[in-house]
C-alpha cells in the first residue's frame, strides 16, 4: 500500500517548484531574483559631505521644476557668501548656471567623497546629461567642516 505524501513534503515540493520557476524566469529575462529590493537613501544634517549631496539633489530638483525662487533659497542657505558672489560673476561671464556649469539641467547626479583635511571636505559631483552614459560633467566641490557651507565649485 503506497503512502500519500505528508503535508510538509507537499509544501516543500511546492516551494521548491516556485523557487525554480522564479530562478528560471530570472535567467531567461536577465533579471535578478532580488531586483525588487526597495531603494534607500540616507544622510545626516551633521556632516558637510551630506550637505553637498543634499544641496545638489534639492537644487537640481528645483531647477528641473523651474522653481527659481526655491533654487535661489537653496543657494542662500547652502552656499557661503563668497561662493555666491563667485558664481554670480561666473554666470555673467559664461551665460550658464554656475552650480551646474551648464545651461541645461542634468538628468542624474552622484556625489562621491574624495576626503577631508584642513577644515574642508571634498567631493566629486558627477552630473549626467543622458544619452550613452558617457555624457557627464565632473565638478570638484568643497565644503567647510565647521559651517557646512559649500565654499568652492570647480570643473
C-alpha positions in Angstrom: 0.0 0.0 0.0 1.5 3.3 -1.1 1.6 6.2 1.2 0.5 9.7 0.2 3.0 12.5 0.8 2.7 14.3 4.0 1.6 17.9 4.2 5.1 19.1 5.0 6.6 17.2 2.0 3.9 18.6 -0.3 4.6 22.2 0.9 8.3 21.8 0.4 7.8 20.5 -3.1 5.6 23.4 -4.0 8.0 25.9 -2.6 10.9 24.3 -4.4 8.9 24.4 -7.7 8.0 28.0 -7.2 11.6 28.9 -6.4 12.9 27.1 -9.5 10.3 28.8 -11.7 11.4 32.3 -10.4 15.0 31.4 -10.9 14.3 30.2 -14.5 12.4 33.3 -15.3 15.2 35.5 -13.9 17.8 33.6 -16.0 15.7 33.8 -19.2 14.9 37.5 -18.8 18.3 38.5 -17.4 16.8 40.0 -14.3 18.0 39.4 -10.7 15.9 37.5 -8.3 16.4 40.4 -5.9 15.6 43.1 -8.4 12.5 44.1 -6.5 14.5 45.3 -3.5 13.5 48.8 -2.4 15.9 51.7 -2.9 17.1 53.7 0.1 18.8 57.0 0.6 20.2 58.2 3.9 22.0 61.1 5.3 22.7 63.3 8.3 22.5 67.1 8.8 25.7 66.9 10.9 28.2 66.2 8.1 29.5 68.7 5.5 29.7 65.9 2.9 26.0 65.2 3.3 25.3 68.9 2.8 27.0 68.7 -0.6 24.8 65.8 -1.6 21.6 67.4 -0.1 22.3 70.6 -1.9 22.8 69.1 -5.3 19.8 66.8 -5.1 17.5 69.6 -4.0 19.0 72.2 -6.3 18.7 70.1 -9.4 15.1 69.2 -8.4 14.2 72.9 -8.1 15.9 73.9 -11.4 14.3 70.9 -13.2 10.9 72.0 -11.9 11.5 75.6 -13.0 11.3 76.9 -9.4 13.8 79.7 -9.4 12.7 81.0 -6.0 13.5 77.7 -4.3 16.8 77.4 -6.2 17.8 80.9 -5.0 16.8 80.0 -1.4 18.9 76.8 -1.6 21.9 78.8 -2.8 21.4 81.3 0.0 21.2 78.5 2.6 23.9 76.0 1.4 26.5 78.3 -0.2 29.0 80.6 1.5 28.6 84.3 0.7 32.0 84.4 -1.2 30.9 81.4 -3.3 27.6 83.1 -4.1 29.5 86.1 -5.4 31.9 84.0 -7.3 29.1 82.1 -9.0 27.3 85.3 -9.9 30.4 86.6 -11.7 31.0 83.2 -13.4 27.4 83.2 -14.6 27.6 86.7 -16.0 30.8 85.8 -17.9 29.6 82.3 -19.1 25.8 82.8 -19.6 25.2 79.5 -17.8 24.3 78.1 -14.4 27.4 78.2 -12.2 26.3 75.5 -9.8 25.7 73.1 -12.7 28.3 74.6 -15.1 25.7 74.3 -17.9 22.7 75.9 -19.5 20.6 72.7 -19.1 19.5 70.5 -16.2 21.2 67.2 -15.7 19.1 64.0 -15.7 21.1 62.5 -12.9 23.7 63.2 -10.3 26.1 61.4 -8.0 28.2 62.8 -5.2 31.4 60.9 -4.2 33.6 61.8 -1.2 37.2 62.5 -2.0 38.4 63.1 1.6 38.7 65.8 4.2 41.5 67.9 5.5 42.5 71.4 6.6 39.0 72.1 7.8 37.3 71.2 4.5 35.6 68.2 3.0 35.9 67.4 -0.7 33.7 65.7 -3.2 33.3 65.0 -6.8 29.9 65.7 -8.2 29.1 63.7 -11.4 26.3 65.3 -13.5 24.7 63.0 -16.1 23.2 64.5 -19.2 21.5 61.5 -20.8 22.4 59.7 -23.9 25.0 57.0 -23.9 26.1 57.4 -20.3 29.4 59.0 -21.3 27.9 62.4 -21.3 28.9 63.6 -17.9 30.4 66.6 -16.2 32.7 66.2 -13.2 32.7 69.0 -10.6 35.1 69.4 -7.7 33.1 70.7 -4.7 34.4 71.7 -1.3 32.5 72.5 2.0 33.7 73.9 5.3 33.6 71.3 8.1 32.6 73.8 10.7 29.9 75.8 8.9 28.9 73.0 6.5 28.6 75.7 3.7 29.8 74.9 0.3 32.9 77.1 -0.4 34.1 76.1 -3.8 32.7 74.6 -7.1 35.2 74.0 -9.9 35.2 72.0 -13.1 
